[in-house]
C-alpha cells in the first residue's frame, strides 16, 4: 500500500513539474491564486448569462427579430469583463516606485549639473511629480532637485519627525494618504482598500478604473435581473426545476445588485469629497486626521476640481497632496459652520 501511494505521489509530482514547466507563470502560488480568482469570476458571469440563453426561448426569438438588443447586452458583458481585467492588472501606485523615480531623477540632475549648465529637465522629462496645494505647490520635473525624504517631509507640518512617517515594514517615507497593504506587502499611494475580487489594492492610479468597473458591473447585473424577471413572468409551460434554478440565481443577483449599488453610491461620495475608504473608516486612527472635525474634508478642492482630478489626471503623473495648513483647515471649518447656519434658517 505504501509503495502504491509513493508511486502515485511521484507521478503527481512529475505531472505538476511538467505543467509548471509549460506554464511557468503558474509556478508561483500567489499567481495561481490570482488566476484561479479570475477564472472563477469569468465562470460566474458565463453561468448567469448562459443559463438565461439556454432556458429562455423567448430571448432567442427576440434576438432573431431584434439582434441589436442582445448585441448591446453581450457588448456590456464583454466591456465589464475587459474592465475587470484592466483594473485587476493595473498598478494602484506604489510609494517605492515614485520614490525610486524621484531619487533617480535627482542623481541625473546632479550629474548633468556637473557636466553642463543646462537644466536636467531637457535630458530627462519623463518624470512629473505634482505636489498640489498652496502650502508647497510646485512641480518636480528634474529642474528642482530634491531627495525623496525632503520631498515627503515638506508635505507634513513643521516639526514632524521622519520616524513618524516612515513605514515600519517597507522602511520608506510615506507621503500623506499612503498606507502599507499587508496583502500586497507594499505601501500604496492614496490607499483606498484591498479588493479581494480584484486580488490587488485600489489606490491613486486605479481608483477611477475601479469606479468604472463598478458602474459596468452594476448595469450588467440590473439588466440580467430584468431578463430573469421577464423570463419568470412569461406564461409558458416549463419544468418546475427550471423556475427553481432561475429563482435561486435571481436571489443571488438581487443581493449582488444591492451590494453594488451601495458600493457605487459610497464611492461617488468619496470622489466628490476627495476621500478614501481607509481615511473615512479609520479617521480617528490616522494621526494627521484626528484633530480635524468630522465634516471637514482636508483634501477636498471643491466638487468640480475633485471630479476633474479623479477622472482626467494622467496616469504618468505622480500626484502627491501635502497636508493642508492650519489656516486652510480653519477656513474650511468656518465655511462648514456658515453653511450649517444657513441650512438652519
C-alpha positions in Angstrom: 0.0 0.0 0.0 2.8 2.4 0.9 4.6 1.6 -2.4 1.4 2.4 -4.4 1.0 5.7 -2.6 4.6 6.5 -3.2 4.2 5.8 -6.9 1.1 7.9 -7.1 2.8 10.8 -5.3 5.8 10.5 -7.6 3.6 10.5 -10.7 1.6 13.5 -9.3 4.9 15.5 -8.7 6.2 14.7 -12.2 2.8 15.8 -13.7 2.9 19.1 -11.8 6.6 19.7 -12.7 5.7 19.3 -16.4 2.7 21.5 -16.1 4.7 24.3 -14.4 7.5 23.8 -17.0 4.9 24.5 -19.7 3.2 27.3 -17.8 6.0 29.0 -15.6 3.7 31.9 -14.7 1.6 29.5 -12.6 4.5 28.2 -10.5 4.1 31.0 -8.0 1.3 30.2 -5.5 0.2 33.9 -5.5 -0.2 33.9 -9.3 -2.1 30.6 -9.2 -4.5 32.1 -6.7 -4.9 35.3 -8.8 -5.6 33.3 -11.9 -8.0 31.0 -10.1 -9.9 34.1 -8.9 -10.1 35.5 -12.4 -11.3 32.2 -13.9 -13.9 31.9 -11.1 -15.1 35.5 -11.9 -15.4 34.8 -15.6 -17.2 31.5 -15.0 -19.8 33.1 -12.7 -20.7 35.6 -15.4 -20.9 32.9 -18.1 -23.1 30.8 -15.9 -25.6 33.6 -15.1 -25.8 34.7 -18.8 -25.5 31.2 -20.3 -28.4 29.7 -18.3 -30.6 32.6 -19.4 -30.0 31.9 -23.1 -30.4 28.1 -22.6 -33.7 28.3 -20.7 -35.4 31.4 -22.3 -36.7 30.6 -25.7 -38.4 34.0 -26.0 -35.0 35.7 -25.7 -33.7 33.6 -28.6 -36.7 34.6 -30.7 -36.3 38.3 -29.7 -32.6 38.0 -30.7 -33.6 36.9 -34.1 -36.1 39.7 -34.5 -34.0 42.5 -32.8 -30.4 41.4 -32.8 -29.3 44.8 -31.6 -30.8 44.2 -28.2 -28.8 41.1 -27.5 -25.8 42.6 -29.1 -25.8 45.5 -26.7 -26.3 43.2 -23.8 -23.4 41.0 -24.8 -21.3 44.1 -25.5 -21.9 45.2 -21.9 -20.9 41.8 -20.7 -17.6 41.9 -22.7 -16.9 45.5 -21.6 -17.4 44.5 -17.9 -15.0 41.6 -18.2 -12.4 43.7 -20.0 -12.7 46.4 -17.4 -12.3 43.9 -14.7 -9.0 42.5 -16.2 -7.7 46.1 -16.8 -8.4 47.1 -13.3 -7.1 44.0 -11.6 -3.8 44.1 -13.7 -3.2 47.9 -13.2 -0.9 49.2 -10.5 -2.6 51.2 -7.7 0.5 53.4 -7.4 3.3 52.2 -5.1 5.3 54.5 -3.0 8.5 52.7 -3.8 8.1 53.4 -7.5 7.7 57.2 -7.1 10.5 57.3 -4.5 12.8 55.5 -6.9 11.9 57.8 -9.7 12.5 60.9 -7.6 15.8 59.8 -6.4 17.0 58.7 -9.8 16.0 62.0 -11.3 17.8 63.8 -8.5 21.0 61.8 -9.3 20.6 62.5 -13.1 20.2 66.2 -12.3 23.3 66.4 -10.2 25.4 64.6 -12.8 24.1 66.8 -15.6 24.7 69.9 -13.5 28.3 68.9 -13.0 28.7 68.2 -16.8 26.9 71.3 -18.1 24.9 74.3 -17.1 21.8 73.1 -18.8 18.8 72.0 -16.7 18.2 68.3 -16.4 14.6 68.6 -17.5 15.9 68.8 -21.1 17.5 65.4 -20.7 15.0 63.7 -18.6 11.5 65.0 -18.9 9.6 61.7 -18.3 9.2 62.3 -14.5 6.5 64.6 -13.4 5.7 64.7 -9.7 2.9 67.2 -8.9 2.7 68.4 -5.3 -0.7 70.0 -5.0 -1.9 72.5 -2.5 -1.0 76.1 -1.7 1.3 75.0 1.1 4.0 73.7 -1.3 2.5 73.7 -4.7 5.2 73.0 -7.3 6.2 70.5 -10.0 9.3 68.3 -9.6 10.4 67.8 -13.2 14.2 67.3 -12.8 14.9 71.0 -12.7 14.2 71.2 -9.0 16.4 68.6 -7.3 15.2 67.2 -4.0 15.6 63.9 -2.3 12.6 61.8 -1.5 13.0 62.3 2.2 13.0 66.1 1.9 10.1 66.0 -0.5 8.0 63.9 1.9 8.9 66.0 5.0 7.8 69.2 3.2 4.3 67.8 2.9 3.9 67.4 6.7 3.6 70.1 9.3 6.9 71.6 10.6 8.3 69.6 13.5 7.2 66.2 12.1 9.9 63.6 12.6 11.0 61.2 9.9 10.2 58.3 12.2 6.5 59.1 12.4 6.1 59.0 8.6 8.3 56.0 7.9 6.7 52.7 7.2 8.0 50.1 9.6 7.5 47.3 7.0 9.0 48.9 3.8 11.3 51.3 5.6 10.3 54.1 3.2 8.9 57.5 4.0 5.2 57.6 3.3 3.6 60.8 1.9 0.3 61.7 3.3 -2.7 59.4 2.4 -0.3 56.5 1.7 -0.6 53.2 3.7 1.1 49.9 3.8 -1.0 47.0 2.4 -0.2 43.8 4.2 -1.7 41.7 1.4 0.4 43.2 -1.3 3.3 43.9 1.2 3.8 47.4 -0.4 2.9 51.0 0.5 0.2 52.4 -1.8 -0.4 56.0 -2.7 -3.9 57.2 -1.7 -4.7 53.7 -0.4 -8.4 53.0 -0.6 -8.8 49.3 0.2 -7.5 45.9 -0.8 -10.2 44.3 -3.1 -10.5 40.6 -2.7 -12.2 40.2 -6.1 -9.5 42.1 -7.9 -6.7 40.4 -6.0 -5.0 43.8 -5.7 -5.2 47.2 -4.0 -7.3 50.1 -5.1 -5.2 53.3 -4.9 -4.4 56.5 -6.7 -3.8 55.0 -10.2 -6.6 52.5 -10.5 -9.4 54.1 -8.3 -11.0 55.6 -11.4 -10.8 52.3 -13.3 -12.3 50.5 -10.3 -15.2 53.0 -10.2 -15.9 52.5 -13.9 -15.8 48.7 -13.3 -18.4 49.0 -10.5 -20.6 51.1 -12.8 -20.5 48.5 -15.6 -20.9 45.6 -13.2 -24.0 47.3 -11.7 -25.6 47.9 -15.1 -24.9 44.4 -16.2 -26.5 42.9 -13.0 -29.5 45.2 -13.3 -30.0 44.2 -17.0 -29.6 40.5 -16.2 -32.0 40.7 -13.3 -34.6 42.3 -15.6 -34.2 39.5 -18.1 -34.6 36.9 -15.3 -37.8 38.6 -14.1 -39.2 38.7 -17.7 -38.5 35.0 -18.0 -40.3 34.1 -14.8 -43.3 36.3 -15.7 -43.8 34.7 -19.1 -46.9 32.4 -19.2 -45.1 29.4 -20.8 -45.3 25.8 -19.6 -41.9 24.6 -18.4 -40.4 22.2 -15.9 -40.6 23.4 -12.3 -36.8 22.8 -11.8 -36.0 25.5 -14.3 -38.1 28.0 -12.3 -36.3 26.9 -9.1 -32.9 27.4 -10.7 -33.8 30.8 -12.1 -35.3 32.0 -8.7 -32.2 31.0 -6.9 -30.0 32.8 -9.4 -32.3 35.8 -9.2 -31.9 35.9 -5.4 -28.2 35.9 -5.8 -28.4 38.6 -8.4 -30.6 40.8 -6.1 -28.1 40.6 -3.3 -25.3 41.5 -5.7 -27.3 44.4 -7.1 -28.0 45.8 -3.6 -24.3 45.5 -2.7 -23.1 47.0 -5.9 -25.5 50.0 -5.8 -24.4 50.8 -2.2 -20.8 50.4 -3.2 -21.3 52.7 -6.2 -23.0 55.4 -4.1 -20.4 55.1 -1.4 -17.5 55.7 -3.9 -19.4 58.6 -5.6 -19.5 60.2 -2.2 -15.7 59.5 -1.7 -14.9 61.0 -5.1 -17.0 64.2 -4.5 -15.3 64.8 -1.2 -11.8 63.6 -2.2 -11.6 60.9 0.5 -10.6 57.2 0.5 -12.3 54.3 2.3 -9.4 54.0 4.7 -9.5 57.7 5.6 -13.2 57.6 6.2 -13.3 54.4 8.3 -10.0 54.9 10.2 -10.1 58.6 10.5 -9.6 58.6 14.3 -6.6 56.3 14.0 -4.8 58.3 11.4 -2.5 60.8 13.3 -2.9 63.8 10.9 -6.7 63.5 10.7 -7.5 63.0 14.4 -7.9 66.7 15.3 -9.9 67.6 12.1 -13.7 67.9 12.6 -15.7 65.0 11.0 -17.4 67.1 8.3 -14.2 68.9 7.2 -12.6 67.2 4.2 -9.0 68.3 4.4 -8.0 67.2 0.8 -11.2 68.4 -0.9 -10.8 71.2 -3.5 -14.4 71.5 -4.5 -16.7 69.1 -6.3 -15.7 70.1 -9.8 -12.0 70.1 -9.1 -12.3 66.7 -7.3 -14.1 65.2 -10.3 -11.6 66.6 -12.7 -8.6 65.3 -10.7 -10.3 61.9 -10.4 -11.3 61.4 -14.0 -8.9 63.4 -16.1 -5.5 63.2 -14.4 -2.9 61.4 -16.5 -1.6 58.1 -15.2 2.0 59.2 -15.9 1.8 61.9 -13.3 2.8 61.1 -9.7 0.3 63.3 -7.8 1.1 64.0 -4.1 -1.0 66.0 -1.8 0.5 67.8 1.2 -1.4 68.2 4.4 -3.3 71.5 4.5 -2.1 74.2 6.8 -3.9 75.2 9.9 -5.2 78.3 8.2 -6.7 76.3 5.4 -8.4 73.9 7.9 -9.8 76.9 9.8 -11.2 78.3 6.6 -12.8 75.0 5.7 -14.3 74.7 9.2 -15.6 78.3 9.0 -17.3 77.6 5.7 -18.8 74.5 7.2 -20.3 76.4 10.1 -21.7 79.1 7.8 -23.4 76.5 5.6 -24.8 74.8 8.7 -26.3 78.1 10.0 -27.7 78.9 6.6 -29.4 75.5 6.4 -30.9 76.0 9.8 -32.6 79.3 8.7 
